[in-house]
Amino acid sequence: MTIQLLTKEQVNTDLQQQLSQLYLELKAELDQLDLNSIFSAYGTTDIVICMDNNELIGIAMMAKYKVISGHKGMIEDVVVAKTHRGKGIGRKLMEKLLDHAKSEQLNDVLLFSGHHRTAAISLYKSLGFTLKESGLYIKKI
């Protein structure tokens, strides 16, 4: 099993198909962008994957941005295949992203999680994340 930062050169049709299948476990009705478009658009998204014998079993992404208050990262879409959960893969994916955030000198890393996702919240807290007292608002465009 390997955990690695994905590069654009590693993206192929097989990996894209595996990603599409893995994301069905997150949310079946999710409209997905393909990996090539994520890499080509702005160059501000880091993707960490977990592969086991050429099978994609986990992924985590971090979008980076700069604002007056600093250089930040927003963790999105941490997904581990159901058949591989409980093995520490989510932690390893997160640790790889956080190490990368440190190397890029980000000031803060943020994430959102549903209150019902107790296992994920426990993981995030164990990695040093704290609950920020604020509300999340969204407007679909």
DONU-438847 format. One record per residue (C-alpha): residue number from 1; residue in one letter; x, y, z. Coordinates in nm, 3 decimals, padded with zeros to 5 digits. Example, Ala and Ser with C-alpha at 12.3 -4.5 7.8 and 13.67 -1.06 7.14 Angstrom:
<rs>
+-----+---+---------+---------+---------+
!   k ! r !      xx !      yy !      zz !
+-----+---+---------+---------+---------+
!   1 ! A !  01.230 ! -00.450 !  00.780 !
!   2 ! S !  01.367 ! -00.106 !  00.714 !
+-----+---+---------+---------+---------+
</rs>
This chain:
<rs>
+-----+---+---------+---------+---------+
!   k ! r !      xx !      yy !      zz !
+-----+---+---------+---------+---------+
!   1 ! M !  00.000 !  00.000 !  00.000 !
!   2 ! T !  00.134 !  00.344 ! -00.095 !
!   3 ! I !  00.025 !  00.695 !  00.003 !
!   4 ! Q !  00.144 !  00.962 ! -00.237 !
!   5 ! L !  00.085 !  01.310 ! -00.367 !
!   6 ! L ! -00.073 !  01.268 ! -00.710 !
!   7 ! T !  00.078 !  01.444 ! -01.010 !
!   8 ! K ! -00.093 !  01.532 ! -01.335 !
!   9 ! E !  00.134 !  01.289 ! -01.519 !
!  10 ! Q ! -00.003 !  00.996 ! -01.318 !
!  11 ! V ! -00.364 !  01.059 ! -01.422 !
!  12 ! N ! -00.498 !  00.804 ! -01.670 !
!  13 ! T ! -00.835 !  00.660 ! -01.771 !
!  14 ! D ! -00.810 !  00.369 ! -01.528 !
!  15 ! L ! -00.740 !  00.594 ! -01.230 !
!  16 ! Q ! -01.024 !  00.827 ! -01.331 !
!  17 ! Q ! -01.267 !  00.534 ! -01.350 !
!  18 ! Q ! -01.155 !  00.406 ! -01.009 !
!  19 ! L ! -01.201 !  00.755 ! -00.863 !
!  20 ! S ! -01.554 !  00.778 ! -01.004 !
!  21 ! Q ! -01.641 !  00.446 ! -00.840 !
!  22 ! L ! -01.484 !  00.544 ! -00.508 !
!  23 ! Y ! -01.682 !  00.871 ! -00.498 !
!  24 ! L ! -02.009 !  00.678 ! -00.528 !
!  25 ! E ! -01.939 !  00.568 ! -00.170 !
!  26 ! L ! -01.927 !  00.934 ! -00.065 !
!  27 ! K ! -02.240 !  01.053 ! -00.244 !
!  28 ! A ! -02.403 !  00.873 ! -00.535 !
!  29 ! E ! -02.563 !  01.183 ! -00.689 !
!  30 ! L ! -02.243 !  01.390 ! -00.680 !
!  31 ! D ! -02.150 !  01.558 ! -01.007 !
!  32 ! Q ! -01.781 !  01.487 ! -01.054 !
!  33 ! L ! -01.509 !  01.678 ! -01.232 !
!  34 ! D ! -01.238 !  01.472 ! -01.395 !
!  35 ! L ! -00.887 !  01.477 ! -01.248 !
!  36 ! N ! -00.729 !  01.645 ! -01.549 !
!  37 ! S ! -00.962 !  01.943 ! -01.516 !
!  38 ! I ! -00.873 !  01.973 ! -01.147 !
!  39 ! F ! -00.503 !  01.987 ! -01.230 !
!  40 ! S ! -00.534 !  02.220 ! -01.527 !
!  41 ! A ! -00.776 !  02.482 ! -01.393 !
!  42 ! Y ! -00.576 !  02.677 ! -01.135 !
!  43 ! G ! -00.301 !  02.453 ! -01.005 !
!  44 ! T ! -00.415 !  02.510 ! -00.647 !
!  45 ! T ! -00.542 !  02.165 ! -00.553 !
!  46 ! D ! -00.328 !  01.899 ! -00.391 !
!  47 ! I ! -00.448 !  01.540 ! -00.420 !
!  48 ! V ! -00.321 !  01.254 ! -00.205 !
!  49 ! I ! -00.412 !  00.898 ! -00.300 !
!  50 ! C ! -00.376 !  00.556 ! -00.143 !
!  51 ! M ! -00.311 !  00.270 ! -00.384 !
!  52 ! D ! -00.306 ! -00.101 ! -00.303 !
!  53 ! N ! -00.196 ! -00.329 ! -00.587 !
!  54 ! N ! -00.299 ! -00.072 ! -00.852 !
!  55 ! E ! -00.638 ! -00.023 ! -00.682 !
!  56 ! L ! -00.739 !  00.323 ! -00.563 !
!  57 ! I ! -00.863 !  00.273 ! -00.206 !
!  58 ! G ! -00.845 !  00.626 ! -00.066 !
!  59 ! I ! -00.821 !  00.990 ! -00.160 !
!  60 ! A ! -00.807 !  01.332 !  00.005 !
!  61 ! M ! -00.783 !  01.676 ! -00.154 !
!  62 ! M ! -00.680 !  02.020 ! -00.035 !
!  63 ! A ! -00.764 !  02.340 ! -00.220 !
!  64 ! K ! -00.520 !  02.622 ! -00.145 !
!  65 ! Y ! -00.593 !  02.992 ! -00.154 !
!  66 ! K ! -00.454 !  03.324 ! -00.032 !
!  67 ! V ! -00.650 !  03.598 !  00.141 !
!  68 ! I ! -00.556 !  03.893 !  00.361 !
!  69 ! S ! -00.554 !  03.668 !  00.669 !
!  70 ! G ! -00.301 !  03.430 !  00.516 !
!  71 ! H ! -00.231 !  03.132 !  00.297 !
!  72 ! K ! -00.490 !  02.864 !  00.370 !
!  73 ! G ! -00.587 !  02.512 !  00.273 !
!  74 ! M ! -00.935 !  02.365 !  00.266 !
!  75 ! I ! -00.952 !  01.988 !  00.293 !
!  76 ! E ! -01.224 !  01.833 !  00.081 !
!  77 ! D ! -01.347 !  01.488 ! -00.010 !
!  78 ! V ! -01.161 !  01.251 !  00.218 !
!  79 ! V ! -01.284 !  00.910 !  00.100 !
!  80 ! V ! -01.169 !  00.560 !  00.191 !
!  81 ! A ! -01.325 !  00.253 !  00.029 !
!  82 ! K ! -01.570 !  00.078 !  00.263 !
!  83 ! T ! -01.371 ! -00.245 !  00.239 !
!  84 ! H ! -01.058 ! -00.069 !  00.372 !
!  85 ! R ! -01.198 !  00.150 !  00.650 !
!  86 ! G ! -01.069 !  00.115 !  01.004 !
!  87 ! K ! -00.712 !  00.049 !  00.888 !
!  88 ! G ! -00.572 !  00.400 !  00.943 !
!  89 ! I ! -00.579 !  00.497 !  00.576 !
!  90 ! G ! -00.779 !  00.814 !  00.638 !
!  91 ! R ! -00.523 !  00.922 !  00.898 !
!  92 ! K ! -00.233 !  00.855 !  00.660 !
!  93 ! L ! -00.402 !  01.054 !  00.382 !
!  94 ! M ! -00.463 !  01.345 !  00.620 !
!  95 ! E ! -00.109 !  01.334 !  00.759 !
!  96 ! K !  00.034 !  01.347 !  00.406 !
!  97 ! L ! -00.183 !  01.652 !  00.323 !
!  98 ! L ! -00.089 !  01.825 !  00.650 !
!  99 ! D !  00.283 !  01.757 !  00.593 !
! 100 ! H !  00.246 !  01.910 !  00.247 !
! 101 ! A !  00.063 !  02.211 !  00.396 !
! 102 ! K !  00.358 !  02.266 !  00.632 !
! 103 ! S !  00.610 !  02.241 !  00.349 !
! 104 ! E !  00.412 !  02.503 !  00.154 !
! 105 ! Q !  00.396 !  02.724 !  00.466 !
! 106 ! L !  00.019 !  02.746 !  00.488 !
! 107 ! N ! -00.108 !  02.943 !  00.788 !
! 108 ! D ! -00.428 !  02.745 !  00.846 !
! 109 ! V ! -00.591 !  02.428 !  00.722 !
! 110 ! L ! -00.970 !  02.412 !  00.742 !
! 111 ! L ! -01.230 !  02.144 !  00.683 !
! 112 ! F ! -01.601 !  02.090 !  00.726 !
! 113 ! S ! -01.760 !  01.771 !  00.848 !
! 114 ! G ! -02.118 !  01.668 !  00.915 !
! 115 ! H ! -02.199 !  01.629 !  01.285 !
! 116 ! H ! -02.314 !  01.272 !  01.219 !
! 117 ! R ! -01.968 !  01.167 !  01.096 !
! 118 ! T ! -01.838 !  01.079 !  01.443 !
! 119 ! A ! -01.545 !  00.861 !  01.329 !
! 120 ! A ! -01.419 !  01.133 !  01.094 !
! 121 ! I ! -01.457 !  01.401 !  01.362 !
! 122 ! S ! -01.257 !  01.188 !  01.609 !
! 123 ! L ! -00.983 !  01.155 !  01.349 !
! 124 ! Y ! -00.975 !  01.528 !  01.280 !
! 125 ! K ! -00.959 !  01.613 !  01.650 !
! 126 ! S ! -00.676 !  01.364 !  01.703 !
! 127 ! L ! -00.485 !  01.544 !  01.427 !
! 128 ! G ! -00.522 !  01.877 !  01.609 !
! 129 ! F ! -00.828 !  02.027 !  01.439 !
! 130 ! T ! -01.062 !  02.225 !  01.664 !
! 131 ! L ! -01.423 !  02.325 !  01.609 !
! 132 ! K ! -01.454 !  02.686 !  01.499 !
! 133 ! E ! -01.763 !  02.870 !  01.619 !
! 134 ! S ! -01.907 !  02.983 !  01.289 !
! 135 ! G ! -02.178 !  02.897 !  01.043 !
! 136 ! L ! -02.134 !  02.760 !  00.697 !
! 137 ! Y ! -02.348 !  02.918 !  00.429 !
! 138 ! I ! -02.364 !  02.802 !  00.069 !
! 139 ! K ! -02.512 !  02.936 ! -00.250 !
! 140 ! K ! -02.523 !  02.707 ! -00.552 !
! 141 ! I ! -02.424 !  02.883 ! -00.873 !
+-----+---+---------+---------+---------+
</rs>
